[in-house]
Amino acid sequence: MEAVIALDPRKIIVNSKSKNKEDVIKELTHLFFEYGDISSENDFLSDVYEREKEGPTGIGDLVAIPHGKGTSVIKPSIAIATLSNEIPWESLDDSGARIVILFAVTNDGEGSREHLKLLSEFAKKLGNEIVLEKLTKANTVSEIIGAFK
């Protein structure tokens, strides 16, 4: 079965120099705003931080998958950052993050279904050690996209 993961190369940051969770979330949120996926950076950031309060979005193996769901989301989207250095992040295995995949989800039923589908696809891919290794070593946007194929 073909994956539903569709990555926009404009929304991928390789070797981000972000020093903490807030910086990388802002960096990725700005890409959503720049390309018309969200109507307000501040509103979307509020949605992301509300979700962060519910529990860890670090899924282990240095991967975090934060997400924001709300009325500021115009169209569902994904942005990815690989980080030059591990940053602190609440996670299931108490590791930080070097790969951050931010989801923007619309506030309707269709958005929720699409979000679950994408989350499932990413979870399958990220459960694969080879994919994780490729992502960690990636130095180009093409290499990041290729890791998910």
VENPE-V596018 format. One record per run of one state. SS is the DSSP state (2 for helix, 1 for strand, 0 for the rest). FROM is the first residue (numbers start at 1). TO is the last residue. If there is no record, write none. Layout:
BEGIN
SS | FROM | TO
SS | FROM | TO
END
This chain:
BEGIN
0 | 1 | 8
2 | 9 | 11
1 | 12 | 16
0 | 17 | 20
2 | 21 | 34
0 | 35 | 37
1 | 38 | 38
0 | 39 | 40
2 | 41 | 54
0 | 55 | 57
1 | 58 | 60
0 | 61 | 62
1 | 63 | 64
0 | 65 | 66
1 | 67 | 69
0 | 70 | 72
1 | 73 | 73
0 | 74 | 76
1 | 77 | 87
0 | 88 | 90
1 | 91 | 91
0 | 92 | 96
1 | 97 | 105
0 | 106 | 108
2 | 109 | 126
0 | 127 | 128
2 | 129 | 137
0 | 138 | 140
2 | 141 | 147
0 | 148 | 149
END
